[in-house]
């Protein structure tokens, strides 16, 4: 999992980020009408992605496991 996250080019992905596409996809949370906050939202997404990579690094270092459930 970590290798896939490390290989993912988040900057490239975010260069194509569309608030309208997120709205059409009805992604949670419903913040996609706040066009004036687009830069802040992109920054948050990038920060969360880095935090997720840090989390998986810690799990790997601890020789742990992660279980994900989707309801």
HELIX and SHEET records of a PDB file:
HELIX    1   1 UNK A    2  UNK A    7  1                                   6    
HELIX    2   2 UNK A   10  UNK A   15  1                                   6    
HELIX    3   3 UNK A   19  UNK A   24  1                                   6    
HELIX    4   4 UNK A   35  UNK A   37  5                                   3    
HELIX    5   5 UNK A   38  UNK A   61  1                                  24    
END                                                                             
